[in-house]
């Protein structure tokens, strides 16, 4: 088992505190929040400041993170093999179906979109990377719920607010559980105007690396219904490629 390095833990904890507090902090405030002596905290913040990860305000002498950490994270994300695989999956799905395609992951009580590519048709469904969708009102959300074991699924559904996004949104925990069970049985999930009126989405559950993901496409309901068999075949094929 790897040895925990206290200095590394404190550095990461300091960034988490800045993210939580969302304000400039003095050395004494950070020391209190980290449960460190003022002198030790001063060395920590001083090092982070010298390396360019923190700025210090001229008047108050308080600390706040610079954009350096964000820029490093952005560069890492651009070359993330998992992100590249997700991008390739949506590209293949759009090529096969000419419908907007998405890959999403479970992020607390919502779906976080990690890869997206809109189709070129005049009528199309559009989302952006980083957007969040309701678990109970999206096909991709149901696909992610379908990967949870029974106890996890019940706990997750219990904490969902199940608010109506459209008149067709599922607002009953019992009905949502039934839909997820049906999706598990048939191997795919659907949302019929539940997140956006007039839009139907299809989704399958998959794995990216070791992370559970959902792969989905969405478009005008009449078009998706007409080509559902071909769309599902494309979803299965690309899901299998994505999962290796």
Buried (B, 14 or more C-beta within 10 A) or exposed (E): EEEEEEEEEBBEBBBEBBEEEEEBBBBEBBBEBBEBEEEEBBBBBBEBBEEEBBBBEEEEEBBBBBEBBEEEEEEEEEEEEBBEBBBBBBBBBBEBBBBBBBBBBBBEBBBBBBBBBBBEEEEBBEBEBEBBBBBBBBBBBBBBBBBBEEEEBEEBBEEBEBEEBBEBBBBEBEEBBEBBEBBBEEEBBBBBBBBBEBBBBBBBBBEBEEEBBBBBBBBBBEBBEEBBEEBBEBBBEBBEEBBE
